[in-house]
Amino acid sequence: MGDERTWDYLDANRERWNELTPIHARSAYYGVDAFKAGASTLRSIERAEVGDVAGKSLLHLQCHFGLDTLSWARLGATVTGVDFSEEAIALARALSAETGVPATFVRSDIYALPEALTGAFDTVFTSYGVLCWLPDLPAWARVIAHFLKPGGVFYIVDGHPFADVFYNEADATELRVAYSYFHAPEPMKWEAAGSYADHDAVVTRPSYEWTHSLGDIVDALTGAGLRIVFLHEFPVCSWARFPFMEEGADGWWRLPAGLPALPLTFSLRAERPAP
C-alpha cells in the first residue's frame, strides 16, 4: 500500500493523533464525564441505521479513544476497537476498565490489521472524519471484507466528500469552491491550528489528508466483493464544518437559512454476500 513516503505521512498523522488524544479527552466536545455517567456518544443516524447489535460482534475501525465503541458495547455488542494512536488506545482501555464496559482495543494501522487481529465479525463500523486519513481506499475495503463474516454488515457514516470542495478555514464567511473533489496520491498538508474539539488548543503537528469522491468509496467496497444495500445523504453535519453553520437542538449542524441545502453527511451500508 503506497510508497515509503505514504507511510511517512501516516506516521506523521499518528503522532498528531497522539498529541490530540489528551486534548480531546478533556474537551466539552467529547463529553467524557457524561459518558462515564452513562451517556451514549452515538448519534441518531447511525443508531437508527445500524440497528440492533445485541449479541453481535462489532469491529470499530479508527475508534479514537473508544467512546463510540463502548457505547455499542452498552447496547449489547461484543466490541473490538482499532486505532493507530498509542495514546488513544491506552485511554480507551482505561475507560473500559473504569466504566466496567467490556471491550477489546487493538493498536494497529488499518492496513496492517490482518496481521494484528484474527477472527470475523457480524458488523464492521466506522464513522465521522475517518476517510480523509486513508491514502488507499481499495486496500481499506479489502481489510473490511477480510473481517466480515459471510452475511456480515459494513456501515460507515462520514462527512460528504462534496462538502470538501468548499473553503472551510476559520475566516470563511460563505460557500466558496477552493479544493478539488477528486483524489490525488499526494495528500494536502494542513498546518497545526487547534482541533475541531478545541479551537484554542495548542497543537504542534501538521496533518496530511486525502480526498476521496463518493464514486471512489462505492467502487472500493464493490471491488472488494461487498454489496451496497443503501447510500443515504443528509443536509446536516456532526460538527461545524464551516464557521457560519448553526447547531440545532438535535445536536446536528446546518447551513443558515437562505443557503441551498447541500449534502454534508453520507451513510452507506454494505454486506458481504453469504455463500
N, C-alpha and C positions, 0 to 999 in steps of 0.2 A: 504494500500500500504506500504509494508515493516514494519520493526520494529522501535522502538524508536531511535535506533542508526542511521537508514537510515535518519530519519527526522533531526537528529543532523548534518549529512553530508550536507543535503540540506540547513540547516540554515547557516552552515559554508560557503557554496558556495554563498549564498545570501549576506553575509557580505563581501565576496571577491568582488562580482559584485558591491556592494555599493561603495567600495573603487576604483574599476576600472572606474566607470562612469565618474568622472571628469577628469581622466587621458585620457580616450578615447575622451571626448568632445573637448579637446584641441589638440589632435593628428592630424598629417597630414593624417594618415590612414583613419580617418572618414571624413575629409574634411567638417566640419560643415559650415564654411564660404561659400564654394562653393555651398553647399546645400541651404543655405539661399538665395543665389543669383539665385537659380533656377535649379541647377544641380540635376540629379537623382542618387540615390545610387544603383539602381537595375542593375544587371549585365545581359549580353547578353543571358545567358542560361535561367534564369527564365523569363526574359522579353518575349522571344520567346515562351517558353513552357506553361506559364500560359495563355497567350493570352489577349484578350480584356477584361478589367474589368470595363469598363464604365457602370455605372448604377447598378453595382452588389455590394452586401455586402461581405466584406472580413474580416476575423478574422486572425490576425497575432500573432502566438504563439512565446514566447521568443523573443520579439521585441527589447530588449535592450532599447535604448533611442529613438527609433521610426523613424529613418531616412528612412528605407525601407517602413515602414507603411505609412508615409507621402508621400513617392514617389508614392505608389499605389494610394493614395488619389488624387495626382496631375493628375493621369491618369483617374480619374473619379469614382473610387470606394468609397463606404461608408465604412470607415475602423474603426476597433477596434483593438488596440494593447494590448497585455498582457505580463507582465514580473513580476518576483518575487522580483525585486530590487526596493526599495522605491526611491532611488536616480535616477534610470533610468526612472521610470515613472514620477517623478517630472520634470525631464529635458524634457521628451517627451511632456508633457503638456505645458511646457514653450515654446518649439519650435513650437508647433501647434499654440499657441496664437501669438507668434512673427511673424510667417510667414503668418498667416491667412489661413492656410490649415486646414480644419475641420477634427477632429479625436476624437475618444473616447479612453482613455487609462485606463486600469484596472490593479491594483496591486494585483496579485494573483499567488500562486503556480499553476502550470498546473493541478495537481491532485485535487486541491480544486476548480477549476474554475467553475464547475457546481453549486457551492454554491454561487459564487460571480457574475455570469453573466447569463442573460436569453437571449432567442432568438436563432435563427438558421441562418446560413449564406450560401451564394452561394459558397464561397471559404474559405477554411482554408489553411493558408500558413505558412511555417516555413523554415528557411534557415541558412546554414553555421555555423557550430560549435554548433549545438543545441543538438544532441542526446547524447553526452558524459555526459551531466548533468542530465540525466534521469535514475534512477535506475530500472524502471518498464515500459517496452515498451507496454505490453498488456494493462495496465491501461491508458497509454498515448493514445493509439489508441482508446480506448473506449471513452475518452474525445473528441477526434476528431470526431468520429461518432456521439456523442451526439449533437455536434454543427453544423453538416452538414444538410442542407435541403435535402429532397429526390431529387436525381439527382445532388446534390452538389459535388464539386470537392475538394479533398485534394491534395496539392502539396508540396513536400519537395525537396530541393537541399542541399547537405551537403558533407563534406569530405567522401571519400570512406573508409569504415571500413578496407579494405585490407591494405591500406597505414598505418594504425595504428600499424602494426606489426613491423615497422622499427624504429630503434633508431633515434630520431629527436632532440636531445639536441643541444645547440649552438656549440659544438665541433664536431658534426657529419661531416664526410668527404665522406661517402659512404653509400650505402644502406646495412644495416646490421639488420637482424632479431633479435629483442630483446624482443618483447612482445607477449602475447597470442592473437589470433584472436577472441577467444570465450569469451562470457560473464561470469562474476563471480559476485556473490551477493555483495562481498566486493569491494569497489572502489579502484583504485590506488590513492595514495596521492602524489601530486606534490607540492613541497615547492615553496613559492613565489619567483619569479625571473623575475621581469619586466612583460611586457604584449606583446602580439603579435602586438599590435598597437604602443607600445613604449618600446623597449627593455631596455632602460635606466631608466624607471620609477621605483620609489621606491614603491613596493607592499609588504605588510607585512603579508597578509593572504594566507594560502595554498589553493589548490583546491582539490576536490575529484571527480574523473571521472570514468565512467563506459564504458566498451566496449560492442558493440552490432554487431553481424555479419549481413551480408546482409539478410541471412535467417531469423534472429530474426525480422528484420524490416518488411519484407514481411509477415511473419506469424502473427505478431501482428496486422497488418492492415486487413488482410483477416479474422483473428479471430474475429475482431470487426464488420465484416459484410461488409467491403468495397471491391470493385472490382478493381484490378490493371488494369490500362489502358496501362501504359508503365513503363519500368525501363531502364534508359539510364546510360551509364558510359563514363567518359571523362578522357583523359590523362593530364588534366590541373587542377590547384588549384587556389582558390581565394586568397590565402595567401602563404607566403614562408614556407611551411610545413617543408622543410629541408633547412638548411642554404646554401646549394650549388645550390639551384634552381635559375632559371633565369626568370626575368619578361619580357614578350613580350610587343610590342607596343599596343596590345589589352587589357593590364591590367591583363592577365592571367599568372600565374607562371607555368613553365615547368621544367622537369628534363633536365640537359645538354645533348647536342648531344653526342651520343655514348652509353648512357644508354638505356635499353629497355623501351618501352612505358608501363606504368603501370596505372591502374585505380586510379585516385586521387580524383575524384569527381563523385557522382552519383546523378541522379534526378529520382523522382518517382511521377507519377500521379495516383490517385485512385478516385473512385466515390462511393457515397452512392446510391445504386440502388433505382430507383423510384418504388413505389408500382405497 
